[in-house]
């Protein structure tokens, strides 16, 4: 029997599928920096590189919302749908820790819905993210999605939230902890600030 929170997710899943066919695909990053200095060191050349590639016509970069960027129509469509999907989560799907905590602690306590959705995608579809190697110092993590984020979202909803035995909050928290351990090992044993131990 379907849970109450599953019904609106069916509509959001279908909207993600439609967006995959209709909207420009945005680029997605998940980032965590060990300090504000590390964030500043990474942000300047990263933005210069993106803006330079846009000027050269290699990519379209009209708009940015958090760590989602690309053509404005695609960014806005993705963030709207990610917000709608995360709104459907039961409260128990919002753990009190973050996989990619920002340096600013206030944002750790109240992550926006797009961030919640991006972390859900990382936990359920980690194979679709690649580490970006040019991080500024130890303890930083930067991952970029390598697939269509609309289709990845629709697939994650179908496989984990609308399956005959949907993902439970307890299993999801276990998956988050496993991903956190994986990230810590990838960082050479250096735990990320504010993440689950």
C-alpha positions as CSV (number, residue, x, y, z in Angstrom):
1,X,0.0,0.0,0.0
2,X,1.4,3.4,-0.9
3,X,2.5,5.8,1.8
4,X,0.8,9.2,1.9
5,X,4.0,11.0,1.0
6,X,4.5,8.8,-2.2
7,X,1.5,10.2,-4.2
8,X,3.0,13.7,-4.9
9,X,6.4,12.0,-5.7
10,X,4.8,10.3,-8.6
11,X,3.9,13.6,-10.1
12,X,7.4,15.0,-9.4
13,X,9.0,11.9,-11.0
14,X,7.0,12.5,-14.2
15,X,8.0,16.2,-14.2
16,X,11.7,15.2,-13.9
17,X,11.2,12.9,-16.9
18,X,9.5,15.7,-18.9
19,X,12.3,18.1,-17.9
20,X,14.9,15.6,-19.1
21,X,13.4,15.9,-22.6
22,X,12.6,19.6,-22.6
23,X,15.0,21.6,-20.4
24,X,18.7,22.4,-20.8
25,X,20.7,20.1,-18.5
26,X,22.4,22.0,-15.6
27,X,25.7,21.1,-14.0
28,X,25.6,20.0,-10.4
29,X,28.3,20.1,-7.8
30,X,28.4,19.0,-4.2
31,X,31.1,20.8,-2.2
32,X,32.4,21.0,1.3
33,X,35.4,23.1,2.3
34,X,37.4,22.9,5.5
35,X,37.7,26.7,5.9
36,X,36.5,30.0,4.3
37,X,40.0,30.5,2.9
38,X,39.8,27.1,1.1
39,X,36.4,28.1,-0.3
40,X,37.8,31.4,-1.6
41,X,40.9,29.7,-3.0
42,X,38.7,27.3,-5.0
43,X,35.9,29.6,-6.0
44,X,37.9,32.2,-7.9
45,X,39.7,30.0,-10.4
46,X,36.6,27.7,-10.7
47,X,34.4,30.7,-11.6
48,X,37.0,32.1,-13.9
49,X,37.3,28.7,-15.7
50,X,33.5,28.4,-16.0
51,X,33.0,31.9,-17.2
52,X,36.0,31.6,-19.7
53,X,34.5,28.4,-21.1
54,X,31.2,30.1,-21.5
55,X,32.8,33.0,-23.3
56,X,34.5,30.6,-25.6
57,X,31.2,29.0,-26.4
58,X,32.2,25.6,-24.9
59,X,29.4,25.6,-22.4
60,X,26.4,27.7,-21.6
61,X,26.6,29.5,-18.2
62,X,23.8,32.0,-17.7
63,X,22.8,31.4,-14.2
64,X,23.8,29.9,-10.9
65,X,21.8,28.8,-7.9
66,X,24.0,27.4,-5.1
67,X,26.0,24.7,-6.7
68,X,23.7,24.2,-9.7
69,X,24.7,26.2,-12.8
70,X,24.1,26.4,-16.5
71,X,21.4,27.8,-18.7
72,X,18.9,29.7,-16.6
73,X,15.9,27.7,-17.8
74,X,17.6,24.4,-16.8
75,X,18.8,25.6,-13.5
76,X,15.5,27.1,-12.5
77,X,13.6,23.9,-13.6
78,X,15.9,21.6,-11.7
79,X,15.9,23.7,-8.5
80,X,12.1,24.0,-8.6
81,X,11.7,20.2,-9.0
82,X,14.4,19.4,-6.4
83,X,12.6,21.6,-3.9
84,X,9.3,19.9,-4.7
85,X,10.9,16.4,-4.4
86,X,12.5,17.3,-1.0
87,X,9.2,18.8,0.2
88,X,7.7,15.3,-0.2
89,X,10.2,13.7,2.1
90,X,8.9,12.7,5.5
91,X,10.6,14.7,8.3
92,X,12.5,11.5,9.3
93,X,14.4,11.8,5.9
94,X,16.1,14.9,7.1
95,X,19.0,13.8,9.3
96,X,20.6,16.2,11.7
97,X,24.0,16.0,9.9
98,X,25.3,16.8,6.4
99,X,27.5,15.0,4.0
100,X,28.7,18.2,2.4
101,X,28.5,20.8,5.2
102,X,29.1,24.4,4.2
103,X,31.6,26.4,6.3
104,X,28.8,28.6,7.6
105,X,27.2,26.6,10.5
106,X,23.8,28.3,10.1
107,X,23.4,26.6,6.7
108,X,24.2,23.2,8.2
109,X,21.3,23.6,10.6
110,X,18.7,24.6,7.9
111,X,19.8,23.3,4.5
112,X,17.7,24.4,1.6
113,X,15.6,21.8,-0.2
114,X,17.8,21.7,-3.3
115,X,20.8,20.8,-1.0
116,X,18.7,18.0,0.7
117,X,17.8,16.6,-2.8
118,X,21.4,16.8,-4.1
119,X,22.6,14.8,-1.0
120,X,19.8,12.3,-1.5
121,X,21.1,11.8,-5.1
122,X,24.6,11.4,-3.9
123,X,23.6,8.8,-1.3
124,X,21.4,6.8,-3.7
125,X,23.3,7.3,-7.0
126,X,26.9,7.9,-6.0
127,X,28.1,6.2,-9.2
128,X,26.9,9.2,-11.1
129,X,29.3,11.6,-9.3
130,X,33.0,12.0,-9.9
131,X,35.5,13.6,-7.6
132,X,37.0,16.9,-8.8
133,X,40.7,16.7,-8.0
134,X,41.7,20.3,-7.9
135,X,40.6,21.0,-4.3
136,X,42.5,23.6,-2.4
137,X,43.5,21.7,0.8
138,X,43.0,18.5,2.8
139,X,39.5,18.1,4.2
140,X,37.7,19.5,1.1
141,X,35.4,17.5,-1.0
142,X,34.1,18.5,-4.5
143,X,32.0,16.1,-6.6
144,X,30.4,16.8,-10.0
145,X,27.4,14.8,-11.4
146,X,28.3,13.2,-14.7
147,X,24.8,12.3,-15.8
148,X,21.5,14.0,-16.7
149,X,20.3,15.3,-13.3
150,X,16.7,15.2,-14.3
151,X,16.7,11.6,-15.3
152,X,18.9,10.6,-12.4
153,X,16.3,12.2,-10.1
154,X,13.4,10.4,-11.7
155,X,15.3,7.1,-11.5
156,X,16.2,7.6,-7.8
157,X,12.5,8.4,-7.0
158,X,11.4,5.3,-8.9
159,X,14.0,2.9,-7.4
160,X,14.1,4.2,-3.8
161,X,10.9,6.0,-3.0
162,X,8.2,4.4,-5.2
163,X,9.4,0.8,-5.1
164,X,7.0,-1.8,-3.6
165,X,9.2,-1.7,-0.5
166,X,10.2,2.0,-0.3
167,X,13.3,3.2,1.3
168,X,12.8,3.6,5.1
169,X,14.1,6.5,7.1
170,X,16.3,4.1,9.1
171,X,17.9,2.6,6.0
172,X,18.4,6.0,4.5
173,X,20.3,7.2,7.6
174,X,22.4,4.1,7.4
175,X,23.2,4.8,3.7
176,X,24.1,8.4,4.6
177,X,26.5,7.1,7.3
178,X,28.1,4.6,4.8
179,X,28.5,7.5,2.3
180,X,30.1,9.6,5.0
181,X,32.6,6.8,5.9
182,X,33.4,6.4,2.2
183,X,34.0,10.2,1.9
184,X,36.2,10.2,5.0
185,X,38.3,7.3,3.6
186,X,38.5,9.1,0.2
187,X,39.8,12.1,2.0
188,X,42.7,10.1,3.5
189,X,41.0,9.7,6.9
190,X,40.4,13.4,7.3
191,X,36.7,13.7,8.4
192,X,34.8,16.5,7.0
193,X,33.7,19.3,9.4
194,X,30.3,18.7,10.8
195,X,29.7,15.3,9.2
196,X,28.5,12.1,10.9
197,X,31.1,9.9,12.6
